[in-house]
Amino acid sequence: MDFDQKALDKAKKMNTTVVFEGIKLVGDVKGTHNYYLNGELEGTIELSALLIIGRSGKFKGEAKAENVIVEGEFEGKLSATEKVEIRDSGKYIGDIHAPAVLVSDKAFFQGNVTMTRDAGSNGSAGRPRMREVSTHASEKSTAAVS
């Protein structure tokens, strides 16, 4: 595997911690800056920033972040204060709690989504409305929408 100096330089400029492909970690990650996982991690992640699970990234556990992008594999529980995006190459198994969730029609998703309103909205803040949505192929699930 070649050392990717351009990726490292870009990560430094964007205050991003990068775990490259081929690295396997077990444990907890806590921080205030972006985290890009292209390797493997089993444990917990707690960020007040962006979490990206890259195309070759694999995460198993519980994660909390401001915004989350899943291009690789995520299994577990996820909470975001802003938005979760599961892109074409993403595979997600588990529960999501966030104000906004975007799942590509080419992504794999199996689980539950609860979308809550922002605290500053009308009197029903924090109380999700429920509707039935497709989670994958012909399966159906109940999801909350704002």
N, C-alpha and C positions, 0 to 999 in steps of 0.2 A: 504494500500500500504506500503510495507516495504522500509525502507531507504536503498538506494544502495550506501554503503560506497566505494565499489570497483570502481564504475563508477565515483564517486566524486573524488577519489584519482587519477584515470587515467586522468580525465579532468584537474586537477591541474597541473599534470606533463606535459601535452600537451598544456598548456595555452589556455584552452577551457572553455567558458561559457556554462553551460548546463541548459536548461529549461526542467524539468522533466514532464512526463505525469501527467495530472490533473491540470496543471497551464495554465491559459488563460491570455494573455496580449494584450493590445491595445497600440500602440505607435511606437516610432522609436528606432532602435538599431544602434549604430555607434561604430566601434572599429577596433583594429589592431590585434586581436587574433581570434582564431577559435570560432565558435558559433554552438552549437548542440541543435536543437529544437526538442524535443519529446513531447512538449505540444502544445499550440495553440498561434499564434500571428497574429494580423491584424495590418498592418502599413507598415513601411519601414525598410529595413536592408541595411546598407552600411559598408562593411568590406574590409580590405586589407589582407584577410586571407580566410580560408576554412569555408564554410557554409554547414551544414548537416541538412537536414530535415529528422528526424528519422522515423521509421515505424509508430509510433502513432502520429507523428508531423503533424500539419496543419498550413499552412501559406497562408495569403491572402494579397496581396499588391504588392509593388515593392521592388526588392532586387538587390544589386550590391555586387559582391564578386570576389575574385581571382579564386577560384574553388568552384563548387557547386555539392553536391550529394543529390539527391531526392529519398528517400525511402518511404516517406509518401505522403501527399497531398500539392500541390503548385498551387495557382491560382493567376495569375497576370503577371507582367513583370519582366524578369530576364536578367541581364547583367553580364557576367563573363569575366575577362581579360585572363583567361587560358582555363578552360574546364568546361562543364556541363555534369553530368552523371545522367540519370534517370534509376534507377535500377528496378528489377522485380516487387517489391511491390509499385513502384511509380505511382502517378497519377498527371499529369501535364496539366493544362489548361492555355494557355496564349502565350506570345511571349518570345523568347529567342534570345539574341545577344551574340555570343561568337565565338572565333576562332575554338573551337572543341566542338562537341556535340555527346554524346553517349546515345542512347535510347535503352533499352533492348526490345527484341521482346515480352516480357511478361508485359511490362509497358503500362500504358494508357497515350497517348499523343494526345492532341487536341490543335492546334495552329500553329504558324509560327516560323520558325527558320531562322536567318540570321547569317551566318558564315563569318567573315571577316578575311583577311590575316593579319599576323603580320606586324607591321610597318616596320620591317627591311627586308622584302622580296622585290621581283622585283618591277618594276614600277607600277604595278596594285594594290599596297598596299591600303587597305581600300575599294577596289571595289570588292564586292562579285560576284562570278559567280552563276547563278541560275540554278536549275534543279528541276524536279518534284519528290516529294517523298511521300510515304504513311504516313499519320499521325495517322490513326487508322483504323483497319479493311479494308473496301473498300474505305475509303475517300482518296483523294489526295490533296496535297498542293504544293506550290512552296517553295523551301528552297535554301539558298545560301550555296555553298560549296567552300572550299579553294583549 
